[in-house]
Amino acid sequence: MPTTNATELRKKLFETIANVIEYNEPVTVNTKKGNAVIISESDYDAMMETIYIMSQPKLVKNIKDGEKEDSEKMKAYDPSEKW
């Protein structure tokens, strides 16, 4: 993960943001008061979705149970099938 400081970030702000978005590579910004990380919106959305899913114990269990299923025994998706 690339690292920069606030002064350098100011000089290349738009270029840095464009690179974060295009390559989904976070950038760490070092400051005297601590560090910050710039991430793309798509990475942020993915992290928030993961946090939400992991906070739902039943959903996590269903996902783990599904991983154990034999895919050879599964039937193909049929959009006309009644649930």
Backbone as JSON, one array per atom type, in Angstrom:
{
  "sequence": "MPTTNATELRKKLFETIANVIEYNEPVTVNTKKGNAVIISESDYDAMMETIYIMSQPKLVKNIKDGEKEDSEKMKAYDPSEKW",
  "N": [[0.85, -1.16, 0.0], [0.69, 2.12, -0.96], [2.26, 4.95, 0.61], [1.94, 8.23, 1.88], [2.42, 11.7, 2.82], [0.55, 14.41, 4.34], [1.22, 16.85, 3.14], [2.39, 16.13, 0.66], [0.21, 14.76, -0.37], [-1.64, 16.84, -0.74], [-0.46, 18.14, -2.91], [-0.79, 16.29, -4.93], [-3.45, 15.52, -5.0], [-5.79, 15.05, -6.71], [-4.72, 13.28, -8.6], [-3.94, 11.18, -6.93], [-6.43, 10.36, -5.88], [-7.67, 9.55, -8.28], [-6.05, 7.35, -8.95], [-6.5, 5.65, -6.76], [-9.19, 5.04, -7.17], [-9.15, 3.9, -9.78], [-7.35, 1.7, -9.58], [-8.05, 0.44, -7.26], [-6.38, 0.53, -5.03], [-5.51, 1.15, -1.81], [-4.36, 4.13, -0.09], [-2.12, 5.16, 2.34], [-2.07, 7.86, 4.53], [0.18, 9.66, 6.25], [0.24, 11.52, 9.24], [1.01, 13.99, 11.79], [-0.71, 13.56, 13.88], [-1.57, 11.0, 13.59], [-2.47, 8.26, 11.39], [-4.24, 8.03, 8.26], [-6.42, 6.37, 5.94], [-7.01, 6.25, 2.53], [-9.53, 5.01, 0.55], [-11.18, 3.39, -2.22], [-14.61, 3.98, -3.21], [-15.93, 1.64, -3.95], [-14.41, -0.32, -2.64], [-14.91, 0.46, -0.01], [-17.72, 0.07, 0.13], [-17.79, -2.71, -0.2], [-16.45, -3.56, 2.11], [-18.22, -2.64, 4.09], [-20.47, -4.17, 3.49], [-19.47, -6.72, 4.04], [-18.99, -6.48, 6.8], [-21.63, -6.14, 7.65], [-22.8, -8.62, 6.86], [-21.24, -10.4, 8.38], [-22.14, -9.72, 10.87], [-24.49, -11.0, 11.17], [-25.36, -13.78, 12.54], [-26.94, -16.07, 11.79], [-27.01, -15.88, 9.02], [-24.29, -16.12, 8.39], [-23.89, -18.75, 9.24], [-25.59, -20.09, 7.41], [-24.22, -19.54, 5.03], [-21.77, -20.85, 5.5], [-22.73, -23.46, 5.77], [-23.68, -23.83, 3.18], [-21.31, -23.86, 1.74], [-20.42, -26.38, 2.21], [-22.01, -28.01, 0.74], [-22.53, -30.37, -1.89], [-21.74, -29.5, -5.02], [-22.24, -30.91, -7.33], [-24.61, -32.18, -6.92], [-26.48, -30.24, -7.03], [-29.2, -28.52, -8.59], [-29.74, -26.74, -11.67], [-30.37, -23.21, -11.82], [-33.7, -22.14, -12.06], [-35.71, -19.79, -13.25], [-38.47, -19.85, -13.34], [-39.28, -21.47, -11.33], [-41.19, -22.07, -8.43], [-40.87, -20.69, -5.24]],
  "CA": [[0.0, 0.0, 0.0], [1.5, 3.34, -1.01], [2.18, 5.84, 1.76], [2.3, 9.62, 1.6], [2.09, 12.59, 3.93], [-0.5, 15.36, 3.97], [1.77, 17.86, 2.23], [2.5, 15.52, -0.68], [-1.15, 14.46, -0.83], [-2.23, 18.09, -1.25], [0.12, 18.43, -4.22], [-1.22, 15.3, -5.93], [-4.73, 15.01, -4.51], [-6.65, 14.5, -7.76], [-4.02, 12.13, -9.17], [-4.02, 10.11, -5.94], [-7.81, 9.86, -5.87], [-7.9, 8.83, -9.53], [-5.37, 6.06, -8.86], [-7.22, 4.82, -5.78], [-10.43, 4.57, -7.82], [-8.86, 3.05, -10.94], [-6.62, 0.48, -9.25], [-8.52, -0.08, -5.96], [-5.23, 0.4, -4.12], [-5.58, 2.17, -0.76], [-3.19, 4.96, 0.18], [-2.0, 5.59, 3.72], [-1.61, 9.24, 4.69], [0.8, 9.85, 7.56], [0.2, 12.86, 9.81], [1.55, 14.06, 13.15], [-1.73, 13.09, 14.82], [-1.92, 9.62, 13.28], [-2.57, 7.93, 9.97], [-5.56, 7.84, 7.65], [-6.34, 5.56, 4.74], [-7.95, 6.62, 1.47], [-9.93, 3.82, -0.21], [-12.22, 3.65, -3.21], [-15.97, 3.76, -2.75], [-16.28, 0.23, -4.14], [-13.8, -1.06, -1.53], [-15.66, 0.81, 1.2], [-19.0, -0.63, 0.08], [-17.54, -4.14, 0.02], [-16.14, -3.75, 3.53], [-19.44, -2.45, 4.87], [-21.31, -5.34, 3.25], [-18.86, -7.82, 4.79], [-19.28, -6.24, 8.22], [-23.05, -6.43, 7.87], [-23.01, -10.07, 6.76], [-20.6, -11.06, 9.52], [-22.89, -9.41, 12.08], [-25.72, -11.79, 11.12], [-24.91, -15.15, 12.8], [-27.68, -17.08, 11.01], [-26.58, -15.77, 7.63], [-22.95, -16.71, 8.33], [-24.07, -20.21, 9.33], [-26.13, -20.54, 6.13], [-23.15, -19.47, 4.03], [-20.83, -21.93, 5.79], [-23.39, -24.72, 5.42], [-23.73, -23.89, 1.73], [-19.98, -24.21, 1.24], [-20.22, -27.83, 2.39], [-22.89, -28.75, -0.17], [-21.92, -30.95, -3.09], [-22.25, -28.76, -6.17], [-22.67, -31.87, -8.35], [-25.99, -32.57, -6.63], [-27.35, -29.07, -7.15], [-29.81, -28.36, -9.9], [-29.55, -25.43, -12.27], [-31.36, -22.19, -11.48], [-34.86, -22.07, -12.94], [-36.43, -18.59, -12.82], [-39.91, -20.09, -13.26], [-39.52, -22.31, -10.18], [-41.87, -21.44, -7.28], [-40.12, -20.85, -3.99]],
  "C": [[0.9, 1.23, 0.0], [1.24, 4.22, 0.23], [2.62, 7.23, 1.34], [2.06, 10.43, 2.87], [1.1, 13.64, 3.43], [-0.01, 16.4, 2.98], [1.85, 17.33, 0.81], [1.11, 15.2, -1.24], [-1.81, 15.7, -1.41], [-1.73, 18.39, -2.66], [-0.46, 17.53, -5.31], [-2.59, 14.72, -5.58], [-5.56, 14.35, -5.61], [-6.03, 13.27, -8.42], [-4.13, 10.93, -8.22], [-5.42, 9.51, -5.91], [-8.11, 9.06, -7.13], [-7.26, 7.45, -9.5], [-6.06, 5.12, -7.88], [-8.48, 4.23, -6.43], [-10.11, 3.57, -8.92], [-8.25, 1.71, -10.55], [-7.07, -0.17, -7.94], [-7.36, -0.35, -5.01], [-5.3, 1.51, -3.08], [-4.27, 2.94, -0.62], [-3.21, 5.36, 1.65], [-1.43, 7.0, 3.75], [-1.1, 9.4, 6.12], [0.67, 11.31, 7.99], [0.79, 12.82, 11.21], [0.58, 13.48, 14.17], [-2.14, 11.64, 14.59], [-2.04, 9.43, 11.78], [-4.03, 7.83, 9.54], [-5.35, 7.01, 6.39], [-7.41, 6.05, 3.76], [-8.24, 5.35, 0.67], [-11.01, 4.21, -1.21], [-13.59, 3.39, -2.61], [-16.36, 2.3, -2.89], [-15.65, -0.64, -3.05], [-14.53, -0.79, -0.22], [-16.99, 0.06, 1.25], [-18.84, -2.12, 0.35], [-17.23, -4.42, 1.49], [-17.39, -3.62, 4.39], [-20.39, -3.63, 4.7], [-20.78, -6.55, 4.04], [-19.14, -7.68, 6.28], [-20.73, -6.57, 8.53], [-23.31, -7.94, 7.86], [-22.44, -10.78, 7.98], [-21.32, -10.77, 10.84], [-24.2, -10.18, 12.17], [-25.36, -13.27, 11.3], [-25.63, -16.21, 11.97], [-27.25, -17.06, 9.54], [-25.19, -16.38, 7.45], [-23.04, -18.23, 8.37], [-24.6, -20.77, 8.01], [-25.06, -20.55, 5.03], [-22.16, -20.62, 4.24], [-21.44, -23.29, 5.47], [-23.44, -24.9, 3.91], [-22.4, -24.27, 1.11], [-19.74, -25.71, 1.29], [-21.06, -28.65, 1.41], [-22.12, -29.23, -1.39], [-22.54, -30.27, -4.31], [-22.72, -29.68, -7.3], [-24.13, -32.26, -8.16], [-26.98, -31.42, -6.75], [-27.96, -29.01, -8.53], [-29.62, -26.92, -10.38], [-30.68, -24.48, -11.85], [-32.45, -22.16, -12.53], [-35.7, -20.88, -12.49], [-37.94, -18.82, -12.7], [-40.28, -20.95, -12.05], [-40.18, -21.5, -9.05], [-41.06, -21.72, -6.03], [-41.07, -21.07, -2.9]]
}
